[in-house]
Amino acid sequence: MAQNGDHVNGGFDPSPESGKPPSDSDMPVKVKPELEEVDPKLANRPKWDNKLEFLMSCIATSVGLGNVWRFPFIAYQNGGGAFLIPYIIVLLVIGKPMYYLETSLGQFSSGNCVRVWALSPAFKGTGYAQALGAGYVLSYYVSIIALCLYYLAMSFQSSLPWAVCRDEWIPLGCVPSGESVNLTEFEGNATSSSELFFT
């Protein structure tokens, strides 16, 4: 028999000497876990070693090719410095909260963009839309990177292809960009060979 202060099975003493029959309130309650058991694949996922590594990963995700070549062009087209005011407002009101939401959900769920939105059936399509959108952006940037690699390979020639005029460019008033030419000799329009090469 359990003494005063002793707890057996969560406070219920099943021995018949206790003198009273067990009631439902005396029975220990088994709480069903709300979350499923952790998938072994997710349990073995790597974690960040330190905060700096995580910060650098976030910066690498945020700062991409568009920040280098597209943002200055868009800012120039839309008013220069005045463009920065609405840009910063939208960045603070929409961009940063969405970025924080994605980071937080990914960190706590340890899942990819499709798996993390499976927490609610209504949001399941959001993950597929994110994956599809990332695929579209990837196809866009891959073509730009391919052009960069093409021009990089072309720049290893002894005579740069955009520094000399091709025969088909002569009627267009081609001027070799690698040479100094007196433009007063031209009666019509003069166009740089590099401009003709890249257009």
N, C-alpha and C positions, 0 to 999 in steps of 0.2 A: 504494500500500500504506500502511496506517495505521501510524504509529510507536507506540512504547510510550507509554501514557498517552492516546493519541487514542481517542476513542469515536465510532464510526460506527454509526448505527442502534441505539442502545441498547447498545453494547458488542460488536456482531457486525460483523466485517469481511468483506464478501462477496467480496472480491477473491481470485482463485485463487492468488495468491502467498503467502497466509497459511499454506499447507502442510497444512492439515487440513480435512476436510469439515465443513460446519456440522452441529451436533447440535441436538436440541430444546431443550436447556438454554441454548444460545447465542442462540436466536431471541428477539427482543423479544416480550414478552407484551402483547397488547392487552386491557386491562381493560374489560369491558362496564359501562357506568354502570348503577347499580342503580335510579336514579330516571329517570323519563321526562323528556323535554325539557319545559321550563317553558312552560305555555300562555301565549300572548301577552296574553290577558286578565288573567291573574294577574300577569304581569310588570309591567303598567302600573297595578297597584292602588296607591292612595295610601298613604303611610306617615305615622306620627305625626310632627309637627314637633318636639315636645320631650316630656320626661317628664311635665311638668305637664298637658299636654293629654291624655295617656293616662290619668293619674290622675283627672282630672276626668270623663273619659268613663266610667271604672270606677265612680266614685261615682254618677254619673247613672244608670248601669245598676242599681246596687245599691239606691239609695234611691229608692223610687217612691211611688205613691199609698198602698199598703198600709202603709208605715211611718208615714204621717201619720195615717190614721184607723183602721186595723185593728189595728195592733200595740198601742196603748194599751188598746184594748177587750179584746183577748185577754189581755193581761197582767193587767188588772183582774179578768176572769172567772176566771183561774187562779191567784189568790193574790197578785197585786201584785208586790212586790219579790222574793218567793220564786220567782216564775216566771222571773226573770232568771238564776238559777243554772243550771238545766238548759238554758235557751236559750243561754247563753254557751258551755256545754260542747258542745252539739250544733253550735253555730256554729264553734267551733274544731276539732272532730274531723271533722265532715262538710262543713259549709258552705264554709269557706275552702279546704280541699284541692280540693273539686270546682270552686270558682270559679277557683282557680289552674290546674287541669287544663284547663278550658275556655279560659281566656285563653291559656295556653301553646300548646295545639293550634291555636287560631285564629291566633295570632301567627306560628307557624312554618310553618303550611300555607298561610296567606293564603287560606283558603277559608271558606265558610259552614258552618252546622252540619250540613248534609247531606253536603257534599263532604269535610269533615274526617274523618268517620267511615268514609269509603270506603277508608281505608287497610287495613282488614281486612274481608273479606266477612262475617265473623261480627258485626261492629259496624255494618253498613250500616243496619240498622233503627233503631239508636239515634239517628241523625241525623234520620230521618223522625219518630220519636217526639218528639224535641225540638221540631221545627218544628210538629207537631200540638199539643203542649202549649202552645207559645207562642201559637198561634191560639186555643186555648180561653181562656187568660188574657186575651188581647186582647179577646175578645168579652165577657168579664166586666167588664173595666175600661171599655170603651167605653160600656156602659150607665150606669155610675156617672158618667162624665164628661158624658154626655148630660143626666143629671139636674142636675148642677152648672150646665151651661150654661142649662138651662131655668129654674132658680131664679135665676140671674144675670139673665136677660132679664126675669123677673117682678119683680125688685127695682127696675127702672127706672120702674115706675109711680108716680104721685104718691101714691096710696093703696095701701099694700102689701096684697096679697091675703090674707096670713096675719095681718094686724093687725086685721081687721074680721070680724064674725060673719056668715056666710051664713044665709039663712032656714032651710035644712034643719038647721043646727046649733043653733038655738034650743032645740028639745026636749032636746038633749043637755047643756044647761046651759052654753052657750058664753059665755065672758067675753072681750071684745076685749082682745088682748094689748097694743094700742097705747094703752090708757086705764087710768087708775087707778080701780078699782071696789072698793066696800066689799063684801067677800065674806060678811059676816054677814047680808046680805039674802037669800042663797041658802039654801033649806031642803035641797036635794038636793046632788048633786055638781056642782062647777064645773070646767069644762075650758077651758083657754086656746084661743083661736082658732088660734094657731100650731100647737098640738099637733093640733088637728082637721085643719088644712090639710095637714100633713106626714104624717099617717097614713092 
